[in-house]
Amino acid sequence: MALTVALSTVRVFAAASLTDSLEEIFDLFEAARPGVRVVPQFGASNDLARQILAGAPAHLFFSADERQMDRAMAGGSIEEGSRRDLLSNQLVIVEGRAAAVPIRSPGDLERGGRIALADPEAAPAGVYARQYLEKLGLWDRVRARVVPTLDVRAALAAVASGNVDAGFVYRTDAILEPRVRVAFEVPRDEGPRIVYPLALVRGAGEGALALYTFLLSPEATAVFERYGFVVLREK
């Protein structure tokens, strides 16, 4: 008679831009811990934070910006002392590979055409892009042509499909999509500070703690770096 092994489920709420790297890391983790099954939910960090605050069954929260983690912490949803600023990224402007007149600088966005951003009022990638355009004095000149999307992957898809002329996404997203090209990279010292905090949700349990530890490991670091993320080292 075969024995049934009970699986421990770890539910991870993570930013959409982490999808590909985390799926690979979760496969590695599950291979090393066959008794644990990881169930991810990817989306805009603002929406994930809202769900966690509403009591959604999450065990780990991996946000694409500090503000959404701050919200979850202020609401008492985060395990004290577990927050760790783990990754950074870079904003880029992308356009379709068949674009007739290439974009060479943010100022070229004034020429016309529609621009996809993750929701510039709430989703981290969109907020970062809006802050950068405000800094350059361009936001009020282009905002009427901004097409807000649910998250950064949706903005990337809009550019890739040709439904918009350009978009702001993370560099890590752009390099995964062959139908777009990076037209402009926002210099790290000129753009907003992009930080991905990781934390345990209160009452997460042993399986979640094991995954949290694995996400800090050299194996996970190698995957993140291969996908283009900057891994922040503890000082």
DOLOMAR-726568 format. One record per residue: z, y, x of N, C-alpha, C in turn; residue in one letter; residue number from 1. Coordinates in nm, 4 decimals, decimal comma, padded with zeros to 6 digits. Layout:
[atom [Z Y X] [Z Y X] [Z Y X] A NUM]
...
END
This chain:
[atom [00,0000 -00,1194 00,0850] [00,0000 00,0000 00,0000] [00,0000 00,1237 00,0880] M 1]
[atom [-00,0953 00,2143 00,0657] [-00,1074 00,3351 00,1484] [00,0031 00,4336 00,1142] A 2]
[atom [00,0526 00,4988 00,2169] [00,1560 00,6005 00,1974] [00,0910 00,7357 00,1781] L 3]
[atom [00,1419 00,8145 00,0868] [00,0912 00,9497 00,0624] [00,1776 01,0486 00,1394] T 4]
[atom [00,1138 01,1296 00,2223] [00,1858 01,2283 00,3009] [00,1865 01,3614 00,2255] V 5]
[atom [00,3051 01,4137 00,1999] [00,3163 01,5414 00,1300] [00,2744 01,6547 00,2226] A 6]
[atom [00,1893 01,7405 00,1724] [00,1428 01,8539 00,2511] [00,2252 01,9777 00,2206] L 7]
[atom [00,2527 02,0540 00,3243] [00,3154 02,1843 00,3090] [00,2035 02,2886 00,3050] S 8]
[atom [00,2024 02,3731 00,2042] [00,0967 02,4732 00,1886] [00,1447 02,6090 00,2365] T 9]
[atom [00,0635 02,6723 00,3210] [00,0919 02,8076 00,3688] [-00,0167 02,8991 00,3147] V 10]
[atom [00,0220 02,9971 00,2377] [-00,0737 03,0906 00,1771] [-00,0763 03,2192 00,2597] R 11]
[atom [-00,1947 03,2518 00,3089] [-00,2121 03,3674 00,3961] [-00,2961 03,4720 00,3259] V 12]
[atom [-00,2419 03,5915 00,3121] [-00,3168 03,7048 00,2588] [-00,3631 03,7875 00,3788] F 13]
[atom [-00,4952 03,7957 00,3993] [-00,5477 03,8571 00,5217] [-00,6668 03,9469 00,4923] A 14]
[atom [-00,6807 04,0480 00,5757] [-00,7904 04,1438 00,5631] [-00,9256 04,0739 00,5720] A 15]
[atom [-01,0220 04,1222 00,4948] [-01,1548 04,0598 00,4882] [-01,2215 04,0519 00,6250] A 16]
[atom [-01,1971 04,1502 00,7097] [-01,2612 04,1523 00,8413] [-01,2126 04,0410 00,9334] S 17]
[atom [-01,1046 03,9732 00,8940] [-01,0500 03,8630 00,9739] [-01,1042 03,7269 00,9317] L 18]
[atom [-01,1888 03,7228 00,8315] [-01,2299 03,5972 00,7690] [-01,2767 03,4917 00,8691] T 19]
[atom [-01,3771 03,5237 00,9495] [-01,4387 03,4231 01,0350] [-01,3450 03,3758 01,1455] D 20]
[atom [-01,2771 03,4708 01,2088] [-01,1868 03,4326 01,3179] [-01,0698 03,3504 01,2657] S 21]
[atom [-01,0129 03,3904 01,1518] [-00,8979 03,3167 01,0995] [-00,9370 03,1785 01,0481] L 22]
[atom [-01,0531 03,1651 00,9886] [-01,0941 03,0327 00,9419] [-01,1018 02,9344 01,0588] E 23]
[atom [-01,1509 02,9824 01,1729] [-01,1558 02,8954 01,2910] [-01,0152 02,8636 01,3420] E 24]
[atom [-00,9297 02,9639 01,3442] [-00,7920 02,9431 01,3903] [-00,7167 02,8491 01,2966] I 25]
[atom [-00,7384 02,8631 01,1664] [-00,6697 02,7745 01,0709] [-00,7132 02,6293 01,0904] F 26]
[atom [-00,8402 02,6082 01,1216] [-00,8868 02,4719 01,1492] [-00,8145 02,4137 01,2706] D 27]
[atom [-00,7994 02,4947 01,3744] [-00,7280 02,4495 01,4938] [-00,5824 02,4175 01,4613] L 28]
[atom [-00,5205 02,5036 01,3823] [-00,3799 02,4848 01,3465] [-00,3606 02,3583 01,2634] F 29]
[atom [-00,4462 02,3369 01,1645] [-00,4326 02,2202 01,0786] [-00,4574 02,0902 01,1560] E 30]
[atom [-00,5446 02,0968 01,2561] [-00,5679 01,9782 01,3394] [-00,4433 01,9437 01,4200] A 31]
[atom [-00,3695 02,0479 01,4623] [-00,2482 02,0260 01,5401] [-00,1276 01,9947 01,4518] A 32]
[atom [-00,1318 02,0402 01,3251] [-00,0213 02,0189 01,2307] [-00,0763 01,9554 01,1025] R 33]
[atom [-00,1090 01,8260 01,1050] [-00,1743 01,7628 00,9894] [-00,0930 01,7648 00,8610] P 34]
[atom [00,0334 01,7957 00,8698] [00,1147 01,8029 00,7489] [00,1142 01,9383 00,6821] G 35]
[atom [00,0390 02,0333 00,7384] [00,0371 02,1700 00,6840] [-00,1053 02,2059 00,6438] V 36]
[atom [-00,1207 02,2580 00,5231] [-00,2515 02,3039 00,4752] [-00,2463 02,4553 00,4573] R 37]
[atom [-00,3437 02,5257 00,5147] [-00,3504 02,6712 00,5047] [-00,4455 02,7101 00,3923] V 38]
[atom [-00,3984 02,7942 00,3023] [-00,4808 02,8442 00,1922] [-00,4940 02,9959 00,2087] V 39]
[atom [-00,6084 03,0435 00,2570] [-00,6227 03,1874 00,2792] [-00,6755 03,2605 00,1564] P 40]
[atom [-00,6379 03,3851 00,1464] [-00,6973 03,4761 00,0492] [-00,7372 03,6016 00,1255] Q 41]
[atom [-00,8672 03,6261 00,1341] [-00,9183 03,7405 00,2091] [-00,9585 03,8518 00,1127] F 42]
[atom [-00,9358 03,9751 00,1549] [-00,9731 04,0890 00,0712] [-00,9353 04,2189 00,1363] G 43]
[atom [-00,9441 04,3264 00,0595] [-00,9023 04,4582 00,1083] [-00,7503 04,4597 00,1216] A 44]
[atom [-00,7009 04,5112 00,2328] [-00,5564 04,5062 00,2596] [-00,4750 04,5782 00,1532] S 45]
[atom [-00,5286 04,6858 00,0972] [-00,4551 04,7587 -00,0069] [-00,4363 04,6722 -00,1305] N 46]
[atom [-00,5392 04,5942 -00,1664] [-00,5283 04,5067 -00,2829] [-00,4335 04,3903 -00,2547] D 47]
[atom [-00,4384 04,3362 -00,1334] [-00,3489 04,2273 -00,0971] [-00,2034 04,2733 -00,0981] L 48]
[atom [-00,1780 04,3934 -00,0448] [-00,0418 04,4472 -00,0458] [00,0081 04,4635 -00,1893] A 49]
[atom [-00,0799 04,5116 -00,2772] [-00,0422 04,5280 -00,4180] [-00,0028 04,3942 -00,4795] R 50]
[atom [-00,0807 04,2900 -00,4503] [-00,0508 04,1579 -00,5057] [00,0819 04,1035 -00,4519] Q 51]
[atom [00,1058 04,1224 -00,3230] [00,2320 04,0757 -00,2638] [00,3503 04,1461 -00,3288] I 52]
[atom [00,3382 04,2773 -00,3477] [00,4461 04,3540 -00,4100] [00,4690 04,3107 -00,5550] L 53]
[atom [00,3635 04,2599 -00,6174] [00,3750 04,2134 -00,7562] [00,4274 04,0707 -00,7654] A 54]
[atom [00,4549 04,0086 -00,6486] [00,5131 03,8755 -00,6486] [00,4160 03,7614 -00,6298] G 55]
[atom [00,2944 03,7906 -00,5834] [00,1977 03,6835 -00,5583] [00,2539 03,5855 -00,4552] A 56]
[atom [00,2204 03,4573 -00,4651] [00,2778 03,3560 -00,3750] [00,2155 03,3570 -00,2363] P 57]
[atom [00,2464 03,4588 -00,1588] [00,1981 03,4695 -00,0212] [00,3107 03,4355 00,0756] A 58]
[atom [00,2726 03,3791 00,1912] [00,3709 03,3470 00,2952] [00,3512 03,4303 00,4216] H 59]
[atom [00,2264 03,4716 00,4466] [00,1947 03,5583 00,5596] [00,1059 03,6710 00,5122] L 60]
[atom [00,1264 03,7890 00,5672] [00,0408 03,9037 00,5372] [-00,0162 03,9542 00,6688] F 61]
[atom [-00,1500 03,9627 00,6756] [-00,2201 04,0086 00,7955] [-00,3082 04,1257 00,7512] F 62]
[atom [-00,2572 04,2456 00,7698] [-00,3208 04,3670 00,7185] [-00,4148 04,4283 00,8214] S 63]
[atom [-00,5125 04,5045 00,7719] [-00,6030 04,5756 00,8624] [-00,5560 04,7169 00,8932] A 64]
[atom [-00,4419 04,7558 00,8402] [-00,3854 04,8837 00,8844] [-00,2351 04,8871 00,8598] D 65]
[atom [-00,1728 04,9817 00,9257] [-00,0271 04,9913 00,9232] [00,0254 05,0396 00,7892] E 66]
[atom [-00,0521 05,1249 00,7215] [-00,0035 05,1839 00,5967] [00,0229 05,0773 00,4905] R 67]
[atom [-00,0655 04,9774 00,4819] [-00,0461 04,8736 00,3808] [00,0713 04,7832 00,4143] Q 68]
[atom [00,0926 04,7582 00,5425] [00,2116 04,6825 00,5816] [00,3374 04,7640 00,5529] M 69]
[atom [00,3310 04,8944 00,5761] [00,4437 04,9819 00,5435] [00,4797 04,9702 00,3952] D 70]
[atom [00,3770 04,9672 00,3097] [00,3992 04,9542 00,1645] [00,4739 04,8251 00,1330] R 71]
[atom [00,4252 04,7161 00,1919] [00,4875 04,5863 00,1639] [00,6312 04,5819 00,2146] A 72]
[atom [00,6551 04,6438 00,3296] [00,7905 04,6477 00,3840] [00,8818 04,7338 00,2980] M 73]
[atom [00,8323 04,8493 00,2552] [00,9133 04,9397 00,1733] [00,9516 04,8745 00,0409] A 74]
[atom [00,8656 04,7846 -00,0070] [00,8941 04,7152 -00,1320] [00,9824 04,5928 -00,1154] G 75]
[atom [01,0264 04,5659 00,0071] [01,1174 04,4556 00,0325] [01,0520 04,3190 00,0389] G 76]
[atom [00,9182 04,3157 00,0590] [00,8470 04,1878 00,0568] [00,8344 04,1206 00,1928] S 77]
[atom [00,8685 04,1904 00,3002] [00,8435 04,1409 00,4353] [00,9729 04,0949 00,5012] I 78]
[atom [00,9654 03,9807 00,5694] [01,0811 03,9276 00,6416] [01,1183 04,0221 00,7552] E 79]
[atom [01,2421 04,0647 00,7558] [01,2879 04,1620 00,8551] [01,2684 04,1092 00,9974] E 80]
[atom [01,2131 04,1952 01,0833] [01,1946 04,1607 01,2233] [01,0708 04,0795 01,2542] G 81]
[atom [00,9888 04,0461 01,1517] [00,8722 03,9613 01,1762] [00,7431 04,0397 01,1984] S 82]
[atom [00,7464 04,1704 01,1729] [00,6233 04,2490 01,1869] [00,5797 04,2550 01,3331] R 83]
[atom [00,4503 04,2316 01,3532] [00,3937 04,2355 01,4883] [00,2549 04,2990 01,4831] R 84]
[atom [00,2351 04,4077 01,5573] [00,1033 04,4708 01,5674] [00,0202 04,3860 01,6623] D 85]
[atom [-00,0771 04,3121 01,6067] [-00,1417 04,2065 01,6838] [-00,2806 04,2420 01,7356] L 86]
[atom [-00,3615 04,3106 01,6539] [-00,5019 04,3326 01,6904] [-00,5424 04,4780 01,6730] L 87]
[atom [-00,6553 04,5123 01,7364] [-00,7212 04,6404 01,7131] [-00,8698 04,6141 01,6986] S 88]
[atom [-00,9428 04,7164 01,6540] [-01,0850 04,7035 01,6274] [-01,1521 04,8379 01,6526] N 89]
[atom [-01,2794 04,8471 01,6236] [-01,3561 04,9689 01,6480] [-01,4501 04,9934 01,5315] Q 90]
[atom [-01,4584 05,1167 01,4860] [-01,5528 05,1532 01,3808] [-01,6926 05,1691 01,4387] L 91]
[atom [-01,7932 05,1263 01,3613] [-01,9326 05,1480 01,3990] [-02,0104 05,1893 01,2755] V 92]
[atom [-02,1221 05,2575 01,2989] [-02,2193 05,2848 01,1929] [-02,3301 05,1818 01,2071] I 93]
[atom [-02,3620 05,1155 01,0969] [-02,4703 05,0169 01,0991] [-02,5828 05,0610 01,0069] V 94]
[atom [-02,7022 05,0113 01,0373] [-02,8189 05,0333 00,9527] [-02,9039 04,9074 00,9555] E 95]
[atom [-02,9956 04,8960 00,8625] [-03,0848 04,7811 00,8597] [-03,1768 04,7798 00,9808] G 96]
[atom [-03,2133 04,6623 01,0262] [-03,2978 04,6514 01,1452] [-03,4365 04,7114 01,1232] R 97]
[atom [-03,4753 04,7260 00,9978] [-03,6078 04,7819 00,9688] [-03,6037 04,9320 00,9402] A 98]
[atom [-03,4918 04,9966 00,9681] [-03,4798 05,1407 00,9402] [-03,5906 05,2183 01,0103] A 99]
[atom [-03,6592 05,3029 00,9338] [-03,7746 05,3752 00,9884] [-03,7333 05,4815 01,0896] A 100]
[atom [-03,6241 05,5525 01,0591] [-03,5760 05,6587 01,1482] [-03,4337 05,6229 01,1906] V 101]
[atom [-03,4150 05,5726 01,3109] [-03,2825 05,5260 01,3535] [-03,1771 05,6367 01,3543] P 102]
[atom [-03,0550 05,5968 01,3237] [-02,9397 05,6858 01,3349] [-02,8929 05,6823 01,4802] I 103]
[atom [-02,8729 05,7981 01,5385] [-02,8271 05,8034 01,6775] [-02,6889 05,8667 01,6914] R 104]
[atom [-02,6428 05,9349 01,5863] [-02,5109 05,9980 01,5894] [-02,4631 06,0163 01,4462] S 105]
[atom [-02,3322 06,0387 01,4252] [-02,2834 06,0614 01,2889] [-02,3522 06,1778 01,2198] P 106]
[atom [-02,3930 06,2790 01,2949] [-02,4611 06,3936 01,2358] [-02,5903 06,3560 01,1655] G 107]
[atom [-02,6524 06,2459 01,2066] [-02,7770 06,2022 01,1424] [-02,7549 06,1568 00,9990] D 108]
[atom [-02,6294 06,1290 00,9598] [-02,6015 06,0902 00,8221] [-02,6300 06,2036 00,7248] L 109]
[atom [-02,6388 06,3257 00,7752] [-02,6696 06,4402 00,6890] [-02,8143 06,4420 00,6431] E 110]
[atom [-02,8996 06,3603 00,7041] [-03,0416 06,3599 00,6684] [-03,0648 06,3156 00,5252] R 111]
[atom [-02,9751 06,2373 00,4721] [-02,9934 06,1814 00,3384] [-02,9713 06,0317 00,3413] G 112]
[atom [-02,9869 05,9707 00,2256] [-02,9659 05,8271 00,2155] [-02,8238 05,7933 00,1746] G 113]
[atom [-02,8068 05,6742 00,1230] [-02,6767 05,6305 00,0749] [-02,5981 05,5614 00,1866] R 114]
[atom [-02,4671 05,5813 00,1835] [-02,3794 05,5335 00,2901] [-02,2703 05,4464 00,2282] I 115]
[atom [-02,2621 05,3222 00,2704] [-02,1604 05,2307 00,2180] [-02,0321 05,2396 00,2990] A 116]
[atom [-01,9207 05,2493 00,2273] [-01,7876 05,2456 00,2890] [-01,6985 05,1588 00,2018] L 117]
[atom [-01,6114 05,0818 00,2629] [-01,5007 05,0272 00,1848] [-01,4285 05,1454 00,1208] A 118]
[atom [-01,3699 05,1239 00,0053] [-01,3088 05,2319 -00,0730] [-01,2387 05,3341 00,0167] D 119]
[atom [-01,2947 05,4564 00,0289] [-01,2391 05,5541 00,1233] [-01,1042 05,6119 00,0819] P 120]
[atom [-01,0599 05,5775 -00,0377] [-00,9289 05,6247 -00,0835] [-00,8197 05,5216 -00,0627] E 121]
[atom [-00,8592 05,3965 -00,0339] [-00,7563 05,2923 -00,0307] [-00,7801 05,1836 00,0733] A 122]
[atom [-00,9003 05,1286 00,0826] [-00,9260 05,0171 00,1742] [-00,9268 05,0669 00,3185] A 123]
[atom [-00,8600 04,9980 00,4102] [-00,8438 05,0490 00,5460] [-00,9722 05,0934 00,6156] P 124]
[atom [-01,0777 05,0105 00,6146] [-01,2006 05,0486 00,6862] [-01,2594 05,1764 00,6292] A 125]
[atom [-01,2527 05,1924 00,4974] [-01,3032 05,3139 00,4352] [-01,2173 05,4351 00,4650] G 126]
[atom [-01,0868 05,4146 00,4662] [-00,9956 05,5247 00,5004] [-01,0189 05,5701 00,6444] V 127]
[atom [-01,0324 05,4734 00,7355] [-01,0601 05,5076 00,8751] [-01,1900 05,5871 00,8865] Y 128]
[atom [-01,2946 05,5421 00,8160] [-01,4247 05,6098 00,8230] [-01,4153 05,7519 00,7665] A 129]
[atom [-01,3477 05,7664 00,6534] [-01,3317 05,8994 00,5947] [-01,2563 05,9923 00,6895] R 130]
[atom [-01,1495 05,9424 00,7512] [-01,0725 06,0248 00,8449] [-01,1594 06,0705 00,9619] Q 131]
[atom [-01,2438 05,9799 01,0098] [-01,3314 06,0154 01,1217] [-01,4336 06,1209 01,0796] Y 132]
[atom [-01,4930 06,1045 00,9624] [-01,5903 06,2024 00,9144] [-01,5236 06,3367 00,8860] L 133]
[atom [-01,4012 06,3340 00,8372] [-01,3274 06,4597 00,8158] [-01,3027 06,5298 00,9484] E 134]
[atom [-01,2682 06,4546 01,0485] [-01,2442 06,5111 01,1812] [-01,3688 06,5803 01,2352] K 135]
[atom [-01,4853 06,5236 01,2049] [-01,6118 06,5814 01,2514] [-01,6631 06,6925 01,1604] L 136]
[atom [-01,5958 06,7155 01,0470] [-01,6419 06,8163 00,9522] [-01,7611 06,7717 00,8697] G 137]
[atom [-01,7816 06,6396 00,8590] [-01,8990 06,5867 00,7894] [-01,8681 06,5313 00,6512] L 138]
[atom [-01,7418 06,5036 00,6224] [-01,7086 06,4341 00,4993] [-01,7601 06,5067 00,3750] W 139]
[atom [-01,7344 06,6348 00,3629] [-01,7770 06,7088 00,2438] [-01,9285 06,7171 00,2325] D 140]
[atom [-01,9982 06,7008 00,3442] [-02,1444 06,7094 00,3427] [-02,2101 06,5790 00,3005] R 141]
[atom [-02,1390 06,4675 00,3159] [-02,2010 06,3378 00,2847] [-02,1334 06,2640 00,1698] V 142]
[atom [-02,0197 06,3101 00,1239] [-01,9399 06,2306 00,0300] [-02,0125 06,2021 -00,1010] R 143]
[atom [-02,1038 06,2902 -00,1426] [-02,1769 06,2674 -00,2673] [-02,2695 06,1470 -00,2578] A 144]
[atom [-02,3017 06,1045 -00,1356] [-02,3923 05,9905 -00,1159] [-02,3190 05,8643 -00,0706] R 145]
[atom [-02,1864 05,8714 -00,0694] [-02,1061 05,7550 -00,0312] [-02,1004 05,6547 -00,1466] V 146]
[atom [-02,1253 05,5288 -00,1135] [-02,1141 05,4196 -00,2103] [-01,9887 05,3392 -00,1745] V 147]
[atom [-01,8800 05,3546 -00,2509] [-01,7567 05,2816 -00,2182] [-01,7687 05,1345 -00,2563] P 148]
[atom [-01,7165 05,0478 -00,1715] [-01,7177 04,9037 -00,1982] [-01,5754 04,8513 -00,1954] T 149]
[atom [-01,5598 04,7278 -00,2408] [-01,4254 04,6696 -00,2511] [-01,3594 04,6548 -00,1150] L 150]
[atom [-01,4358 04,6084 -00,0150] [-01,3812 04,5904 00,1187] [-01,4919 04,6054 00,2216] D 151]
[atom [-01,4578 04,5872 00,3485] [-01,5536 04,6139 00,4556] [-01,6690 04,5143 00,4558] V 152]
[atom [-01,6441 04,3902 00,4170] [-01,7517 04,2919 00,4128] [-01,8539 04,3270 00,3042] R 153]
[atom [-01,8077 04,3838 00,1958] [-01,8997 04,4271 00,0903] [-01,9855 04,5444 00,1381] A 154]
[atom [-01,9271 04,6337 00,2183] [-02,0055 04,7443 00,2754] [-02,1120 04,6900 00,3698] A 155]
[atom [-02,0760 04,5922 00,4508] [-02,1714 04,5304 00,5419] [-02,2844 04,4637 00,4640] L 156]
[atom [-02,2504 04,3930 00,3574] [-02,3509 04,3244 00,2761] [-02,4465 04,4231 00,2108] A 157]
[atom [-02,3957 04,5399 00,1714] [-02,4805 04,6410 00,1086] [-02,5867 04,6913 00,2062] A 158]
[atom [-02,5477 04,7082 00,3327] [-02,6444 04,7516 00,4342] [-02,7426 04,6392 00,4643] V 159]
[atom [-02,6905 04,5192 00,4807] [-02,7748 04,4047 00,5157] [-02,8799 04,3762 00,4090] A 160]
[atom [-02,8460 04,3994 00,2824] [-02,9382 04,3718 00,1722] [-03,0403 04,4829 00,1524] S 161]
[atom [-03,0181 04,5972 00,2180] [-03,1082 04,7106 00,2016] [-03,0757 04,7978 00,0820] G 162]
[atom [-02,9616 04,7723 00,0160] [-02,9247 04,8525 -00,1006] [-02,8761 04,9922 -00,0632] N 163]
[atom [-02,8329 05,0092 00,0607] [-02,7945 05,1414 00,1117] [-02,8611 05,1607 00,2470] V 164]
[atom [-02,8598 05,2833 00,2959] [-02,9294 05,3140 00,4206] [-02,8431 05,2941 00,5444] D 165]
[atom [-02,7118 05,3099 00,5295] [-02,6207 05,2975 00,6436] [-02,4817 05,2651 00,5918] A 166]
[atom [-02,3932 05,2311 00,6830] [-02,2562 05,2030 00,6433] [-02,1626 05,2073 00,7616] G 167]
[atom [-02,0355 05,2267 00,7324] [-01,9303 05,2182 00,8337] [-01,8613 05,0830 00,8172] F 168]
[atom [-01,8546 05,0070 00,9250] [-01,7843 04,8785 00,9256] [-01,7124 04,8645 01,0586] V 169]
[atom [-01,6417 04,7553 01,0758] [-01,5823 04,7267 01,2059] [-01,6872 04,6621 01,2970] Y 170]
[atom [-01,6711 04,6808 01,4246] [-01,7633 04,6205 01,5205] [-01,7642 04,4685 01,5074] R 171]
[atom [-01,6476 04,4107 01,4801] [-01,6388 04,2653 01,4678] [-01,7192 04,2128 01,3499] T 172]
[atom [-01,7343 04,2922 01,2436] [-01,8174 04,2525 01,1306] [-01,9653 04,2658 01,1650] D 173]
[atom [-02,0007 04,3753 01,2289] [-02,1408 04,4044 01,2570] [-02,2059 04,2969 01,3431] A 174]
[atom [-02,1324 04,2444 01,4395] [-02,1936 04,1484 01,5318] [-02,2175 04,0122 01,4666] I 175]
[atom [-02,1631 03,9909 01,3469] [-02,1830 03,8643 01,2768] [-02,3032 03,8668 01,1824] L 176]
[atom [-02,3627 03,9842 01,1602] [-02,4683 03,9986 01,0607] [-02,6014 04,0324 01,1283] E 177]
[atom [-02,6937 03,9359 01,1363] [-02,8192 03,9594 01,2083] [-02,9140 04,0579 01,1407] P 178]
[atom [-02,8898 04,0903 01,0131] [-02,9815 04,1810 00,9427] [-02,9500 04,3283 00,9657] R 179]
[atom [-02,8423 04,3569 01,0385] [-02,8089 04,4969 01,0675] [-02,8053 04,5187 01,2176] V 180]
[atom [-02,8124 04,6434 01,2567] [-02,7945 04,6791 01,3967] [-02,6898 04,7888 01,4051] R 181]
[atom [-02,6189 04,7911 01,5155] [-02,5197 04,8964 01,5383] [-02,5928 05,0202 01,5859] V 182]
[atom [-02,5865 05,1237 01,5051] [-02,6547 05,2482 01,5380] [-02,5670 05,3399 01,6222] A 183]
[atom [-02,4348 05,3322 01,5987] [-02,3426 05,4214 01,6703] [-02,2050 05,3577 01,6730] F 184]
[atom [-02,1440 05,3562 01,7897] [-02,0069 05,3089 01,8049] [-01,9135 05,4291 01,8150] E 185]
[atom [-01,8136 05,4337 01,7285] [-01,7161 05,5435 01,7335] [-01,6277 05,5222 01,8559] V 186]
[atom [-01,6261 05,6159 01,9498] [-01,5408 05,5983 02,0686] [-01,3951 05,5754 02,0275] P 187]
[atom [-01,3315 05,4796 02,0906] [-01,1944 05,4440 02,0521] [-01,0989 05,5625 02,0611] R 188]
[atom [-01,1215 05,6502 02,1588] [-01,0298 05,7635 02,1746] [-01,0627 05,8794 02,0809] D 189]
[atom [-01,1697 05,8676 02,0026] [-01,2059 05,9726 01,9077] [-01,1824 05,9307 01,7630] E 190]
[atom [-01,1857 05,8017 01,7366] [-01,1667 05,7531 01,6005] [-01,0201 05,7320 01,5674] G 191]
[atom [-00,9904 05,6991 01,4418] [-00,8522 05,6694 01,4023] [-00,7990 05,5472 01,4773] P 192]
[atom [-00,6702 05,5422 01,4962] [-00,6078 05,4268 01,5607] [-00,6083 05,3096 01,4626] R 193]
[atom [-00,6759 05,2031 01,4997] [-00,6898 05,0862 01,4121] [-00,5959 04,9759 01,4602] I 194]
[atom [-00,5045 04,9355 01,3731] [-00,4055 04,8341 01,4090] [-00,3965 04,7321 01,2958] V 195]
[atom [-00,3926 04,6045 01,3331] [-00,3759 04,4945 01,2380] [-00,2354 04,4373 01,2542] Y 196]
[atom [-00,1414 04,4705 01,1645] [-00,0081 04,4109 01,1725] [-00,0030 04,2746 01,1010] P 197]
[atom [00,0749 04,1854 01,1572] [00,1002 04,0532 01,1001] [00,2484 04,0431 01,0688] L 198]
[atom [00,2828 03,9792 00,9563] [00,4243 03,9617 00,9235] [00,4427 03,8441 00,8284] A 199]
[atom [00,5637 03,7899 00,8295] [00,6033 03,6867 00,7342] [00,6494 03,7526 00,6047] L 200]
[atom [00,6100 03,6947 00,4934] [00,6617 03,7390 00,3642] [00,7968 03,6721 00,3425] V 201]
[atom [00,8880 03,7397 00,2768] [01,0232 03,6870 00,2567] [01,0196 03,5472 00,1934] R 202]
[atom [01,1022 03,4579 00,2470] [01,1100 03,3220 00,1959] [00,9917 03,2357 00,2340] G 203]
[atom [00,9244 03,2703 00,3448] [00,7990 03,2044 00,3810] [00,8129 03,0558 00,4109] A 204]
[atom [00,9163 03,0153 00,4798] [00,9357 02,8743 00,5067] [00,8895 02,8306 00,6452] G 205]
[atom [00,9180 02,7046 00,6773] [00,8948 02,6516 00,8116] [00,7457 02,6446 00,8480] E 206]
[atom [00,6619 02,6008 00,7538] [00,5189 02,5914 00,7815] [00,4585 02,7262 00,8138] G 207]
[atom [00,4983 02,8290 00,7416] [00,4481 02,9637 00,7658] [00,4942 03,0151 00,9016] A 208]
[atom [00,6172 02,9842 00,9379] [00,6680 03,0252 01,0687] [00,5875 02,9585 01,1803] L 209]
[atom [00,5532 02,8321 01,1612] [00,4725 02,7610 01,2612] [00,3346 02,8254 01,2755] A 210]
[atom [00,2734 02,8644 01,1644] [00,1425 02,9303 01,1701] [00,1547 03,0686 01,2328] L 211]
[atom [00,2580 03,1416 01,1956] [00,2826 03,2738 01,2542] [00,2907 03,2623 01,4066] Y 212]
[atom [00,3649 03,1642 01,4552] [00,3775 03,1426 01,5999] [00,2430 03,1065 01,6615] T 213]
[atom [00,1653 03,0247 01,5909] [00,0340 02,9840 01,6422] [-00,0602 03,1039 01,6519] F 214]
[atom [-00,0501 03,1971 01,5596] [-00,1359 03,3157 01,5622] [-00,1080 03,4055 01,6833] L 215]
[atom [00,0073 03,3879 01,7440] [00,0434 03,4632 01,8640] [00,0124 03,3865 01,9920] L 216]
[atom [-00,0388 03,2658 01,9780] [-00,0571 03,1766 02,0921] [-00,1843 03,2078 02,1706] S 217]
[atom [-00,1935 03,1564 02,2943] [-00,3163 03,1743 02,3728] [-00,4402 03,1167 02,3041] P 218]
[atom [-00,4244 03,0060 02,2303] [-00,5392 02,9471 02,1593] [-00,5960 03,0446 02,0569] E 219]
[atom [-00,5074 03,1066 01,9783] [-00,5529 03,2028 01,8778] [-00,6076 03,3288 01,9445] A 220]
[atom [-00,5419 03,3746 02,0500] [-00,5885 03,4925 02,1227] [-00,7318 03,4751 02,1698] T 221]
[atom [-00,7642 03,3571 02,2217] [-00,8997 03,3302 02,2709] [-01,0020 03,3414 02,1587] A 222]
[atom [-00,9666 03,2948 02,0391] [-01,0585 03,3034 01,9259] [-01,0776 03,4488 01,8839] V 223]
[atom [-00,9674 03,5216 01,8704] [-00,9781 03,6633 01,8306] [-01,0665 03,7403 01,9283] F 224]
[atom [-01,0472 03,7186 02,0553] [-01,1249 03,7918 02,1553] [-01,2723 03,7521 02,1511] E 225]
[atom [-01,2996 03,6267 02,1234] [-01,4393 03,5823 02,1146] [-01,5096 03,6485 01,9969] R 226]
[atom [-01,4364 03,6804 01,8919] [-01,4945 03,7491 01,7766] [-01,4961 03,9008 01,7937] Y 227]
[atom [-01,4510 03,9494 01,9078] [-01,4619 04,0914 01,9377] [-01,3394 04,1751 01,9123] G 228]
[atom [-01,2291 04,1146 01,8693] [-01,1060 04,1911 01,8469] [-01,0387 04,2237 01,9802] F 229]
[atom [-00,9650 04,3315 01,9819] [-00,8786 04,3642 02,0944] [-00,7393 04,3135 02,0606] V 230]
[atom [-00,6861 04,2242 02,1412] [-00,5523 04,1699 02,1184] [-00,4507 04,2618 02,1845] V 231]
[atom [-00,3575 04,3116 02,1055] [-00,2570 04,4040 02,1567] [-00,1449 04,3251 02,2226] L 232]
[atom [-00,1128 04,3609 02,3432] [-00,0085 04,2895 02,4166] [00,1252 04,3573 02,3930] R 233]
[atom [00,2303 04,2783 02,3861] [00,3652 04,3347 02,3740] [00,4024 04,4083 02,5004] E 234]
[atom [00,4636 04,5252 02,4834] [00,5062 04,6031 02,6012] [00,6439 04,5599 02,6448] K 235]
END
